[in-house]
Every structure is written in C-alpha cells, then in structure tokens.
Amino acid sequence: MDADAQAKLAEVKERMGMLEKSLEEDVVLKRKPSIRTTSECSRLSVLPGQEQQSDQEDEEDTRDLRPTNLVTEDSAYCEPEEDFNDDMVDLGFRIGKLRITDRVGGLVRPRFSDELAQSLNELPLQASPSRSFIDEDPINWLAPTSDYIAPSSNFILASGVDRALLESHLPARAVVDRLIANYWIRVHPIARTVHRPSFERQYQNFWIRMNMGMKPRSSFQAVLFAALLSSVVSMSADTVRNEYGAEKRTLVDNFREGAEAALVKANFLRTAKLETLQAFVMYLIPLCRNEVSRAHSALVGSLIRLAECMGLHRDPTAYSTSSIETQVRRVLWFQICFLDIRTCDAVGPRPHIRLDDYDTRFPLNIDDVELDRAERGESGIDVSRDRDHFTDMTISRMRFESYEMHRFVWSERTKLDRKRPDGKSEITITSLLSRVQSFQAAMEKKYVPMLGKSEPLHLPAIDCRNAYDNSH
C-alpha cells in the first residue's frame, strides 16, 4: 500500500476507535442510574468516598434476580393506630422445649407470624375438615415459662424511689446470709462479677451501717439485691419452698424490684461509679439466663453504651495500678460481651460489640485471695501472668474465651458471601473451620490438664468444654 492509502486506513481505524469509545460511554451512563437506585434502596445514606461503589454482580444467573422481602433485616411495618398488641410478650412461640423466636433464618422478623398468616390465607381451602393434632392449649404456645424474668416497664424512666421501699424488699439478715452463701456456691464460679474478699468486707460494713440506723450507699444496695436475685434464680422452686417457706416467683419478683429500685436510686443511667455498673451487670445476668425478649436486648444495649462511656472497652493497665480494679473491670467487660452475644442470639439483630472496638484483655486466671494479698502489699506475688493450675477464675475464663470465638465466627461468616474484585470469596468455609478447630485444640491443651473429674468444681468446666465442642 502506498502512503496515501495507509494514511486513510489509519484515519478510518481512529474514527472506529472513537466510535467504540463513545458507545461504551453511553452504555456506562445508562447503567449508572440503575446501580445508584439499587444502592439507595438498600441504604438511606452512603459513606463518604463510597458513592461510586456498587455491589452489583454481572453474572448472567444473578443479573435479573429481585430481592425478596422475606430476607430483609430490621423490617419496618405499618402499624394501626389502635394499640392492640403492645402488651404481648415478644418471645415467639413454644413447642415443647423448643421456642421459635422472631429470628427466622438468622434475621429479625418481628411480624413474621402475621406474614405467615397472610400467606396461609392465600392458599386454597381444603375440602377435608381440619382437626387438631395437639391437645395443648394454643394460648400456652405464646406464654412465657416460669423461668422468664421480665424487667419492669417503668424501670428506665422511674421518676423517684421511696426510701422505705428498699427496706421492705430486704429480708432478715439470717435469710440474706443463707442466700449469699448459696450465691458463692451456685452463681459466683460461673457468672463471676465481683472480687469476693472485697464484697465480703463491704457486706459486713453494710450491716454495720444498717444496725446503726445509717443508710448504706445506694450502689452497694443494688449489688446486694442483684446478688440475692441471682441466688434465688439459681435454685429450683422446690428448694426455695422447702428452705425459705416461700414461692420462688415471689422471691424473684421481690429481689428484682429491690434491685431495680436500688439502681434507680443510684442513678445508674448517668453514673460514673464502677460499682453501679457492676450492679447493672449482675441484675441483667439472671434476667437473660433463659428466655430473652427485646426488652432485655434494649437494656443490654444501654449497658454497653454506659460501659464504653466509662472506658471498660480499654484495658485498665494504662491508667490503673490496682490489681483488683483491673481484674474487676476486665471481668465486667467480658460479662457484657457475653450478654451482647446472648441477646443477639435470642432476638438479634447483630452484636453491638465488634472485635476491633476494644482492647481489653481477658481477666487473669488467678485466685481472688492472691489479688487481695498483692493489694495489701505482700511481696512475691506476680499479678501480671496467668496461673497454670485451676483457680477461682478458670471456669469464667473458659467461658469468656469461648464466647469471643463465637463473636469471631459471627463476624467472619458474613464474609463467606462477599467476593473480591478477582471473583474469589474473602474467606472460605474451610479456613474458618480450620480457625475453629485450632482454637478448640489450643483450649484442650491449655485447660484439660487443669481439670479432674474427682473435683466437683471442675465438672462445670468440663461441661463447658464439652458444650463448646458439640456446638462446633
């Protein structure tokens, strides 16, 4: 080809390239509004720097799929004006020992029963007469069991507390002594929230002030009532009836009301005192033991924010020299983490506390007596390392570590469906299972040598390890 022909050919190729480029730009401009609309439907606000991001997939098998309203998290419903169902207990329904809550498929559907009823009404009627296969009264399916402990509806917004009301909830000292002794046996090894030697000294001062006609401080009143509540909840109804001559429900309601009144008196919503927060944690643990409603979840959410405002999500070694305070703050934080997971599993929608939100270390595997001796200035006691034998803290430490692994799995499982730009998943189920198995092996290597079946106190730790193994 001569020079003129080559120049014309180059010009044609350049024009074709410009035409192709303009067509591609037109296609991109046409697709942008649809992507933006989908993004706006999925979230109300977009983070800075994320306006051009899209999680749409280009695969042929997913391009035309439409989202179903049955997989929408935190659904909003149009409520009628009349207040027709505000007094219902939001525990789902019960079949035998199985209770099905609003968390259907891992998501929260607070009106799932209404959606299901509407879907059933759209089905054609059957010609054969329907008959019931269950003899139990349907009302019992929705009713809570005897283990359900609901907080008072006016607990948070109580305007004032009668001072005489607190004394009316406190029984004689002989009864309180027996209940506290039961607390050390049945509650403290599993749901540890206090440093026992410190509590016992404050307990003696409490009765000294009571006998002198002086008012004990409100924060310790709340701690004491919460401990009494936990003690009663830990016993069976027959044991309470035989040993204390009263019904378990009566004592539970009495101490629950006493704990709530003491917490309100201690201004727990605006306090900066660790003891008041400690009482709030002790109050919520027995309430969240079995059946959990959205009321419990709301209180736990308030507890988390209060704890973060008091700095419990930061390890206290940076600002505290007291070994007892450091241990108590760590214990309380991980009890709060447990309550977060507990309420999330029951009613959802997701854990409030994320792994990167805190740097608080696990409480040391050490006896309370050693911490007390170190606080008094005795030499030769190292309060900076874990003990390699069974201590007062071993069972609680095992629980805390197991629930933190639970939190890790919860945060990682959402990555199974996410894909990187190269089309590969962020994480595989094999790698996640490998992490869980490595954790299980490390737990067995660390704690099994400490445990012995001949020791009664070691049996709960063995049961804790077996329960974790069976759940994974």
Kinemage of the C-alpha trace (Angstrom):
@kinemage 1
@onewidth
@group {chain A} dominant
@subgroup {mainchain}
@vectorlist {calphas} color= white
{ca met a 1} P 0.000 0.000 0.000
{ca asp a 2} L 1.186 3.488 -0.830
{ca ala a 3} L 1.490 6.248 1.753
{ca asp a 4} L -1.902 7.815 0.964
{ca ala a 5} L -3.737 4.508 1.394
{ca gln a 6} L -2.018 3.822 4.722
{ca ala a 7} L -2.944 7.302 5.970
{ca lys a 8} L -6.624 6.781 5.018
{ca leu a 9} L -6.644 3.353 6.714
{ca ala a 10} L -5.184 4.830 9.889
{ca glu a 11} L -7.828 7.577 9.838
{ca val a 12} L -10.639 5.012 9.478
{ca lys a 13} L -9.253 2.957 12.384
{ca glu a 14} L -9.029 6.082 14.549
{ca arg a 15} L -12.633 7.028 13.820
{ca met a 16} L -13.820 3.480 14.563
{ca gly a 17} L -11.945 3.591 17.868
{ca met a 18} L -13.577 6.885 18.783
{ca leu a 19} L -16.994 5.469 17.851
{ca glu a 20} L -16.456 2.372 20.010
{ca lys a 21} L -15.319 4.533 22.916
{ca ser a 22} L -18.393 6.771 22.663
{ca leu a 23} L -20.677 3.711 22.558
{ca glu a 24} L -19.016 2.316 25.684
{ca glu a 25} L -19.501 5.640 27.473
{ca asp a 26} L -23.188 5.652 26.529
{ca val a 27} L -23.622 2.148 27.962
{ca val a 28} L -21.911 3.164 31.208
{ca leu a 29} L -24.088 6.267 31.529
{ca lys a 30} L -27.227 4.184 31.032
{ca arg a 31} L -26.178 1.669 33.693
{ca lys a 32} L -25.181 4.200 36.356
{ca pro a 33} L -28.706 5.312 37.349
{ca ser a 34} L -29.852 1.721 37.921
{ca ile a 35} L -26.861 0.988 40.134
{ca arg a 36} L -27.395 4.152 42.132
{ca thr a 37} L -31.084 3.445 42.557
{ca thr a 38} L -30.414 -0.050 43.858
{ca ser a 39} L -27.873 1.309 46.293
{ca glu a 40} L -30.278 3.963 47.511
{ca cys a 41} L -32.935 1.339 48.128
{ca ser a 42} L -30.606 -0.765 50.242
{ca arg a 43} L -29.331 2.025 52.489
{ca leu a 44} L -30.504 5.521 53.260
{ca ser a 45} L -27.061 7.150 53.412
{ca val a 46} L -23.757 6.420 51.725
{ca leu a 47} L -20.409 6.833 53.422
{ca pro a 48} L -18.012 9.464 52.021
{ca gly a 49} L -15.927 8.062 49.207
{ca gln a 50} L -18.401 5.243 48.549
{ca glu a 51} L -20.711 6.987 46.077
{ca gln a 52} L -19.302 5.202 43.008
{ca gln a 53} L -19.123 1.801 44.690
{ca ser a 54} L -21.588 -0.894 43.738
{ca asp a 55} L -22.042 -4.410 44.979
{ca gln a 56} L -23.981 -5.475 41.889
{ca glu a 57} L -22.871 -8.699 40.224
{ca asp a 58} L -22.577 -9.050 36.441
{ca glu a 59} L -23.088 -12.801 36.246
{ca glu a 60} L -25.927 -13.887 33.993
{ca asp a 61} L -27.507 -16.032 36.714
{ca thr a 62} L -27.819 -13.125 39.168
{ca arg a 63} L -28.435 -10.131 36.922
{ca asp a 64} L -32.234 -10.348 36.854
{ca leu a 65} L -32.823 -11.580 40.400
{ca arg a 66} L -35.103 -9.482 42.580
{ca pro a 67} L -34.701 -9.279 46.373
{ca thr a 68} L -37.488 -10.881 48.375
{ca asn a 69} L -38.990 -9.114 51.341
{ca leu a 70} L -38.518 -12.238 53.467
{ca val a 71} L -34.769 -11.679 53.766
{ca thr a 72} L -34.896 -8.042 54.817
{ca glu a 73} L -33.218 -7.309 58.112
{ca asp a 74} L -34.771 -4.881 60.606
{ca ser a 75} L -38.048 -4.697 58.711
{ca ala a 76} L -40.403 -1.765 59.187
{ca tyr a 77} L -44.153 -2.308 59.308
{ca cys a 78} L -47.167 -0.076 59.098
{ca glu a 79} L -48.831 -0.209 62.500
{ca pro a 80} L -52.530 0.506 63.000
{ca glu a 81} L -53.450 3.456 65.137
{ca glu a 82} L -55.075 1.391 67.873
{ca asp a 83} L -52.739 -0.117 70.471
{ca phe a 84} L -53.915 -3.691 70.042
{ca asn a 85} L -50.861 -5.865 70.688
{ca asp a 86} L -48.438 -3.758 72.715
{ca asp a 87} L -48.832 -5.969 75.780
{ca met a 88} L -47.790 -9.191 74.057
{ca val a 89} L -44.581 -10.898 75.153
{ca asp a 90} L -42.161 -10.984 72.226
{ca leu a 91} L -40.800 -14.468 72.850
{ca gly a 92} L -42.151 -16.161 69.741
{ca phe a 93} L -43.987 -19.424 70.305
{ca arg a 94} L -43.051 -22.617 72.086
{ca ile a 95} L -43.376 -26.259 71.022
{ca gly a 96} L -42.319 -28.458 73.908
{ca lys a 97} L -38.861 -27.252 74.927
{ca leu a 98} L -38.251 -25.600 71.547
{ca arg a 99} L -39.001 -21.880 71.306
{ca ile a 100} L -39.083 -20.241 67.875
{ca thr a 101} L -38.447 -16.515 68.056
{ca asp a 102} L -38.504 -13.641 65.569
{ca arg a 103} L -35.053 -14.607 64.331
{ca val a 104} L -36.035 -16.629 61.281
{ca gly a 105} L -33.087 -17.666 59.166
{ca gly a 106} L -30.730 -15.562 61.245
{ca leu a 107} L -32.653 -12.351 60.541
{ca val a 108} L -35.184 -10.495 62.619
{ca arg a 109} L -38.820 -10.651 61.540
{ca pro a 110} L -40.821 -9.084 64.388
{ca arg a 111} L -44.106 -9.614 62.482
{ca phe a 112} L -43.271 -12.913 60.870
{ca ser a 113} L -46.378 -14.575 62.307
{ca asp a 114} L -48.609 -12.011 60.554
{ca glu a 115} L -46.733 -12.520 57.282
{ca leu a 116} L -47.100 -16.277 57.619
{ca ala a 117} L -50.820 -15.988 58.393
{ca gln a 118} L -51.340 -13.791 55.337
{ca ser a 119} L -49.530 -16.317 53.147
{ca leu a 120} L -51.638 -19.152 54.540
{ca asn a 121} L -54.840 -17.237 53.813
{ca glu a 122} L -53.873 -17.075 50.148
{ca leu a 123} L -53.795 -20.878 49.904
{ca pro a 124} L -56.929 -22.634 48.619
{ca leu a 125} L -59.175 -24.143 51.261
{ca gln a 126} L -59.086 -27.908 51.659
{ca ala a 127} L -62.249 -29.921 51.356
{ca ser a 128} L -61.383 -32.244 54.235
{ca pro a 129} L -62.249 -30.974 57.710
{ca ser a 130} L -59.243 -29.864 59.724
{ca arg a 131} L -58.576 -31.393 63.094
{ca ser a 132} L -56.059 -30.543 65.756
{ca phe a 133} L -53.223 -32.933 66.471
{ca ile a 134} L -52.049 -31.049 69.549
{ca asp a 135} L -54.009 -31.207 72.780
{ca glu a 136} L -52.175 -28.300 74.430
{ca asp a 137} L -53.993 -25.001 74.706
{ca pro a 138} L -52.715 -22.685 71.924
{ca ile a 139} L -52.513 -19.856 74.452
{ca asn a 140} L -49.666 -21.708 76.175
{ca trp a 141} L -47.594 -21.631 72.994
{ca leu a 142} L -47.171 -17.871 73.282
{ca ala a 143} L -46.984 -17.632 77.064
{ca pro a 144} L -43.579 -17.463 78.762
{ca thr a 145} L -42.422 -20.242 81.055
{ca ser a 146} L -41.803 -19.889 84.771
{ca asp a 147} L -38.119 -19.134 84.061
{ca tyr a 148} L -38.941 -15.919 82.220
{ca ile a 149} L -37.978 -12.785 84.184
{ca ala a 150} L -39.064 -9.531 82.577
{ca pro a 151} L -37.746 -6.131 83.659
{ca ser a 152} L -40.273 -3.592 84.844
{ca ser a 153} L -41.663 -1.442 82.059
{ca asn a 154} L -41.054 1.762 84.066
{ca phe a 155} L -37.582 0.719 85.199
{ca ile a 156} L -35.629 3.115 82.981
{ca leu a 157} L -37.970 6.101 83.304
{ca ala a 158} L -38.776 5.855 87.017
{ca ser a 159} L -39.173 9.358 88.432
{ca gly a 160} L -38.379 8.580 92.046
{ca val a 161} L -37.939 5.849 94.609
{ca asp a 162} L -39.421 5.674 98.054
{ca arg a 163} L -36.645 5.203 100.597
{ca ala a 164} L -38.798 2.936 102.737
{ca leu a 165} L -39.402 0.721 99.709
{ca leu a 166} L -35.807 -0.554 99.718
{ca glu a 167} L -36.000 -1.816 103.286
{ca ser a 168} L -39.290 -3.547 102.543
{ca his a 169} L -37.546 -5.761 99.964
{ca leu a 170} L -34.697 -6.772 102.291
{ca pro a 171} L -35.397 -9.841 104.484
{ca ala a 172} L -33.803 -10.614 107.846
{ca arg a 173} L -30.038 -10.930 107.960
{ca ala a 174} L -30.172 -14.675 108.637
{ca val a 175} L -32.048 -15.182 105.366
{ca val a 176} L -29.720 -12.858 103.473
{ca asp a 177} L -26.662 -14.687 104.845
{ca arg a 178} L -28.014 -18.012 103.596
{ca leu a 179} L -28.792 -16.581 100.177
{ca ile a 180} L -25.321 -15.032 99.870
{ca ala a 181} L -23.742 -18.349 100.903
{ca asn a 182} L -25.748 -20.011 98.144
{ca tyr a 183} L -24.565 -17.293 95.736
{ca trp a 184} L -20.920 -18.222 96.326
{ca ile a 185} L -21.666 -21.877 95.599
{ca arg a 186} L -24.116 -21.740 92.678
{ca val a 187} L -23.523 -18.417 90.911
{ca his a 188} L -20.078 -16.991 91.593
{ca pro a 189} L -17.984 -19.783 89.988
{ca ile a 190} L -19.913 -19.495 86.695
{ca ala a 191} L -21.156 -15.896 86.460
{ca arg a 192} L -18.342 -14.085 88.259
{ca thr a 193} L -18.819 -10.332 88.603
{ca val a 194} L -17.288 -9.392 91.980
{ca his a 195} L -13.999 -9.743 93.834
{ca arg a 196} L -15.117 -11.942 96.716
{ca pro a 197} L -12.878 -10.632 99.551
{ca ser a 198} L -13.809 -7.044 98.690
{ca phe a 199} L -17.507 -7.908 98.534
{ca glu a 200} L -17.392 -9.657 101.912
{ca arg a 201} L -15.806 -6.607 103.566
{ca gln a 202} L -18.422 -4.325 102.050
{ca tyr a 203} L -21.143 -6.764 103.103
{ca gln a 204} L -20.055 -6.528 106.743
{ca asn a 205} L -19.956 -2.737 106.552
{ca phe a 206} L -23.456 -2.799 105.030
{ca trp a 207} L -24.949 -4.496 108.093
{ca ile a 208} L -22.941 -2.334 110.480
{ca arg a 209} L -24.465 0.760 108.914
{ca met a 210} L -27.920 -0.821 108.910
{ca asn a 211} L -27.667 -1.642 112.636
{ca met a 212} L -26.558 1.921 113.371
{ca gly a 213} L -29.569 3.301 111.511
{ca met a 214} L -27.425 4.740 108.720
{ca lys a 215} L -28.202 4.431 105.030
{ca pro a 216} L -25.747 2.217 103.117
{ca arg a 217} L -24.619 3.608 99.797
{ca ser a 218} L -27.102 3.025 97.007
{ca ser a 219} L -24.615 1.382 94.646
{ca phe a 220} L -23.871 -1.449 97.062
{ca gln a 221} L -27.573 -1.862 97.800
{ca ala a 222} L -28.029 -2.535 94.090
{ca val a 223} L -25.127 -5.018 94.091
{ca leu a 224} L -26.591 -6.851 97.090
{ca phe a 225} L -30.117 -7.091 95.666
{ca ala a 226} L -28.729 -8.288 92.326
{ca ala a 227} L -26.727 -10.988 94.127
{ca leu a 228} L -29.829 -12.075 96.052
{ca leu a 229} L -31.803 -12.196 92.803
{ca ser a 230} L -29.160 -14.400 91.166
{ca ser a 231} L -29.071 -16.660 94.210
{ca val a 232} L -32.825 -17.294 94.126
{ca val a 233} L -32.870 -17.806 90.355
{ca ser a 234} L -30.136 -20.457 90.652
{ca met a 235} L -32.314 -22.658 92.894
{ca ser a 236} L -35.257 -24.838 91.966
{ca ala a 237} L -38.782 -23.960 93.029
{ca asp a 238} L -38.922 -26.917 95.426
{ca thr a 239} L -35.642 -25.929 97.085
{ca val a 240} L -36.839 -22.366 97.634
{ca arg a 241} L -40.157 -23.573 99.004
{ca asn a 242} L -38.583 -26.076 101.408
{ca glu a 243} L -35.704 -23.923 102.671
{ca tyr a 244} L -37.283 -20.465 102.725
{ca gly a 245} L -41.000 -21.167 103.031
{ca ala a 246} L -41.950 -19.026 100.048
{ca glu a 247} L -42.633 -19.444 96.367
{ca lys a 248} L -39.706 -18.886 94.038
{ca arg a 249} L -41.630 -16.451 91.837
{ca thr a 250} L -42.471 -14.323 94.891
{ca leu a 251} L -38.835 -14.035 95.957
{ca val a 252} L -37.670 -13.428 92.387
{ca asp a 253} L -40.123 -10.554 91.933
{ca asn a 254} L -39.221 -9.131 95.350
{ca phe a 255} L -35.477 -9.025 94.730
{ca arg a 256} L -35.909 -7.909 91.116
{ca glu a 257} L -37.967 -4.932 92.241
{ca gly a 258} L -35.448 -4.216 95.000
{ca ala a 259} L -32.548 -4.298 92.537
{ca glu a 260} L -34.393 -2.014 90.113
{ca ala a 261} L -35.266 0.441 92.875
{ca ala a 262} L -31.670 0.484 94.118
{ca leu a 263} L -30.324 1.012 90.592
{ca val a 264} L -32.681 3.933 90.041
{ca lys a 265} L -31.665 5.381 93.399
{ca ala a 266} L -28.003 5.033 92.379
{ca asn a 267} L -28.685 6.965 89.135
{ca phe a 268} L -27.372 4.113 87.016
{ca leu a 269} L -28.063 5.877 83.703
{ca arg a 270} L -25.708 8.771 84.471
{ca thr a 271} L -23.324 7.292 86.984
{ca ala a 272} L -19.557 7.184 86.709
{ca lys a 273} L -19.202 4.697 89.575
{ca leu a 274} L -17.958 1.235 88.677
{ca glu a 275} L -19.966 -0.393 91.466
{ca thr a 276} L -23.253 0.829 90.000
{ca leu a 277} L -22.366 -0.570 86.592
{ca gln a 278} L -21.355 -3.785 88.329
{ca ala a 279} L -24.821 -3.994 89.885
{ca phe a 280} L -26.435 -3.411 86.482
{ca val a 281} L -24.462 -6.325 85.019
{ca met a 282} L -25.367 -8.569 87.963
{ca tyr a 283} L -29.036 -7.609 87.539
{ca leu a 284} L -29.122 -8.495 83.827
{ca ile a 285} L -27.326 -11.855 84.001
{ca pro a 286} L -30.189 -13.775 85.704
{ca leu a 287} L -32.748 -11.978 83.533
{ca cys a 288} L -31.011 -13.157 80.342
{ca arg a 289} L -30.410 -16.687 81.584
{ca asn a 290} L -33.189 -18.494 79.719
{ca glu a 291} L -35.864 -16.619 77.760
{ca val a 292} L -34.868 -13.268 76.295
{ca ser a 293} L -37.134 -10.594 74.834
{ca arg a 294} L -36.464 -7.303 73.082
{ca ala a 295} L -36.767 -5.553 76.443
{ca his a 296} L -33.694 -7.433 77.640
{ca ser a 297} L -31.850 -6.597 74.430
{ca ala a 298} L -32.638 -2.894 74.849
{ca leu a 299} L -31.281 -2.901 78.402
{ca val a 300} L -28.114 -4.671 77.277
{ca gly a 301} L -27.654 -2.034 74.580
{ca ser a 302} L -27.863 0.682 77.239
{ca leu a 303} L -25.399 -1.252 79.376
{ca ile a 304} L -22.892 -1.450 76.515
{ca arg a 305} L -23.019 2.296 75.915
{ca leu a 306} L -22.639 3.029 79.643
{ca ala a 307} L -19.664 0.664 79.863
{ca glu a 308} L -17.960 2.285 76.882
{ca cys a 309} L -18.525 5.746 78.349
{ca met a 310} L -16.758 4.520 81.497
{ca gly a 311} L -13.862 3.129 79.462
{ca leu a 312} L -14.370 -0.578 80.105
{ca his a 313} L -13.568 -1.301 76.468
{ca arg a 314} L -9.998 -0.084 77.094
{ca asp a 315} L -7.604 -2.223 79.090
{ca pro a 316} L -7.171 -0.655 82.560
{ca thr a 317} L -3.421 -1.292 82.806
{ca ala a 318} L -2.834 2.062 81.104
{ca tyr a 319} L -4.460 4.082 83.900
{ca ser a 320} L -4.942 1.844 86.962
{ca thr a 321} L -2.357 0.409 89.335
{ca ser a 322} L -4.843 -1.586 91.405
{ca ser a 323} L -4.765 -5.278 90.513
{ca ile a 324} L -8.260 -5.787 91.942
{ca glu a 325} L -9.785 -2.926 89.956
{ca thr a 326} L -8.041 -4.133 86.809
{ca gln a 327} L -9.409 -7.645 87.279
{ca val a 328} L -12.945 -6.479 88.073
{ca arg a 329} L -13.101 -4.133 85.079
{ca arg a 330} L -11.945 -6.903 82.758
{ca val a 331} L -14.450 -9.362 84.210
{ca leu a 332} L -17.322 -6.902 83.853
{ca trp a 333} L -16.424 -6.081 80.256
{ca phe a 334} L -16.398 -9.706 79.165
{ca gln a 335} L -19.635 -10.379 81.038
{ca ile a 336} L -21.091 -7.514 78.995
{ca cys a 337} L -19.686 -9.134 75.848
{ca phe a 338} L -21.448 -12.348 76.868
{ca leu a 339} L -24.761 -10.523 77.364
{ca asp a 340} L -24.319 -8.943 73.936
{ca ile a 341} L -23.924 -12.354 72.284
{ca arg a 342} L -26.703 -13.855 74.411
{ca thr a 343} L -29.323 -11.277 73.453
{ca cys a 344} L -28.133 -11.244 69.840
{ca asp a 345} L -28.595 -14.998 69.540
{ca ala a 346} L -32.076 -14.757 71.035
{ca val a 347} L -33.650 -11.713 69.393
{ca gly a 348} L -30.958 -10.208 67.138
{ca pro a 349} L -30.287 -8.442 65.004
{ca arg a 350} L -26.462 -8.384 65.376
{ca pro a 351} L -23.808 -7.988 68.087
{ca his a 352} L -23.261 -4.401 69.158
{ca ile a 353} L -19.649 -5.029 70.159
{ca arg a 354} L -17.187 -5.726 67.358
{ca leu a 355} L -13.774 -7.300 67.736
{ca asp a 356} L -11.933 -4.125 66.775
{ca asp a 357} L -13.942 -1.948 69.174
{ca tyr a 358} L -11.974 -2.827 72.306
{ca asp a 359} L -8.529 -3.823 73.544
{ca thr a 360} L -9.483 -5.082 76.998
{ca arg a 361} L -7.540 -8.209 77.874
{ca phe a 362} L -9.007 -11.337 79.389
{ca pro a 363} L -9.055 -11.387 83.206
{ca leu a 364} L -6.126 -13.250 84.694
{ca asn a 365} L -6.513 -16.891 85.648
{ca ile a 366} L -5.720 -16.182 89.290
{ca asp a 367} L -7.396 -16.616 92.677
{ca asp a 368} L -9.122 -13.671 94.338
{ca val a 369} L -7.099 -14.266 97.501
{ca glu a 370} L -3.828 -13.711 95.646
{ca leu a 371} L -5.080 -10.424 94.248
{ca asp a 372} L -6.138 -9.375 97.741
{ca arg a 373} L -2.718 -10.201 99.182
{ca ala a 374} L -0.976 -8.303 96.390
{ca glu a 375} L -3.250 -5.310 97.002
{ca arg a 376} L -2.164 -5.275 100.663
{ca gly a 377} L 1.461 -5.057 99.574
{ca glu a 378} L 2.712 -8.610 100.087
{ca ser a 379} L 5.822 -9.334 98.060
{ca gly a 380} L 6.454 -12.302 95.813
{ca ile a 381} L 3.005 -12.314 94.164
{ca asp a 382} L 3.046 -11.841 90.404
{ca val a 383} L -0.272 -10.370 89.287
{ca ser a 384} L 0.767 -9.938 85.665
{ca arg a 385} L 0.582 -13.545 84.443
{ca asp a 386} L -1.924 -16.404 84.346
{ca arg a 387} L -1.605 -19.370 86.673
{ca asp a 388} L -1.131 -22.802 85.106
{ca his a 389} L -3.480 -24.505 87.580
{ca phe a 390} L -7.206 -24.393 88.326
{ca thr a 391} L -8.227 -21.149 90.063
{ca asp a 392} L -11.364 -19.257 91.002
{ca met a 393} L -11.339 -17.664 87.555
{ca thr a 394} L -10.747 -20.739 85.377
{ca ile a 395} L -14.387 -21.517 84.543
{ca ser a 396} L -15.236 -17.896 83.767
{ca arg a 397} L -12.062 -17.512 81.704
{ca met a 398} L -13.028 -20.551 79.610
{ca arg a 399} L -16.480 -19.072 79.028
{ca phe a 400} L -15.086 -15.690 78.038
{ca glu a 401} L -12.660 -17.173 75.526
{ca ser a 402} L -15.355 -19.419 74.035
{ca tyr a 403} L -17.789 -16.540 73.584
{ca glu a 404} L -15.104 -14.403 71.978
{ca met a 405} L -14.552 -17.195 69.460
{ca his a 406} L -18.311 -17.150 68.954
{ca arg a 407} L -18.080 -13.422 68.230
{ca phe a 408} L -15.235 -14.021 65.766
{ca val a 409} L -17.248 -16.652 63.870
{ca trp a 410} L -20.240 -14.303 63.779
{ca ser a 411} L -18.159 -11.500 62.256
{ca glu a 412} L -16.396 -13.770 59.767
{ca arg a 413} L -19.391 -15.671 58.451
{ca thr a 414} L -20.693 -12.589 56.649
{ca lys a 415} L -17.500 -12.630 54.565
{ca leu a 416} L -18.369 -16.038 53.123
{ca asp a 417} L -20.740 -14.411 50.624
{ca arg a 418} L -18.517 -11.442 49.836
{ca lys a 419} L -16.250 -11.529 46.800
{ca arg a 420} L -13.055 -9.682 45.991
{ca pro a 421} L -12.574 -7.898 42.639
{ca asp a 422} L -10.975 -11.055 41.241
{ca gly a 423} L -14.186 -13.001 41.901
{ca lys a 424} L -12.880 -15.053 44.817
{ca ser a 425} L -14.506 -15.071 48.246
{ca glu a 426} L -12.924 -13.081 51.047
{ca ile a 427} L -12.858 -16.187 53.223
{ca thr a 428} L -13.629 -19.861 52.696
{ca ile a 429} L -15.585 -22.169 54.942
{ca thr a 430} L -12.526 -24.420 55.137
{ca ser a 431} L -10.305 -21.684 56.522
{ca leu a 432} L -12.991 -20.655 59.013
{ca leu a 433} L -13.421 -24.229 60.235
{ca ser a 434} L -9.654 -24.505 60.498
{ca arg a 435} L -9.601 -21.477 62.805
{ca val a 436} L -12.289 -23.018 64.987
{ca gln a 437} L -10.502 -26.354 65.183
{ca ser a 438} L -7.209 -24.663 66.049
{ca phe a 439} L -8.967 -22.786 68.846
{ca gln a 440} L -10.511 -25.998 70.134
{ca ala a 441} L -7.139 -27.763 70.166
{ca ala a 442} L -5.491 -24.852 71.982
{ca met a 443} L -8.258 -24.796 74.599
{ca glu a 444} L -7.874 -28.508 75.256
{ca lys a 445} L -4.105 -28.228 75.515
{ca lys a 446} L -4.389 -25.329 77.938
{ca tyr a 447} L -7.253 -26.337 80.222
{ca val a 448} L -7.648 -30.122 80.154
{ca pro a 449} L -4.515 -30.707 82.303
{ca met a 450} L -6.063 -28.433 84.958
{ca leu a 451} L -9.315 -30.392 85.216
{ca gly a 452} L -10.126 -33.529 87.134
{ca lys a 453} L -13.434 -35.367 87.372
{ca ser a 454} L -12.870 -36.055 91.072
{ca glu a 455} L -13.180 -32.333 91.868
{ca pro a 456} L -16.832 -31.167 91.957
{ca leu a 457} L -15.941 -27.610 90.953
{ca his a 458} L -14.128 -28.878 87.860
{ca leu a 459} L -17.236 -30.556 86.453
{ca pro a 460} L -18.840 -27.293 85.224
{ca ala a 461} L -15.603 -26.507 83.384
{ca ile a 462} L -15.657 -29.947 81.749
{ca asp a 463} L -19.306 -29.427 80.781
{ca cys a 464} L -18.417 -26.006 79.343
{ca arg a 465} L -15.693 -27.529 77.179
{ca asn a 466} L -17.942 -30.387 76.014
{ca ala a 467} L -20.771 -27.977 75.174
{ca tyr a 468} L -18.434 -25.883 73.043
{ca asp a 469} L -17.120 -28.993 71.264
{ca asn a 470} L -20.656 -30.186 70.498
{ca ser a 471} L -21.734 -26.766 69.189
{ca his a 472} L -18.897 -26.698 66.670
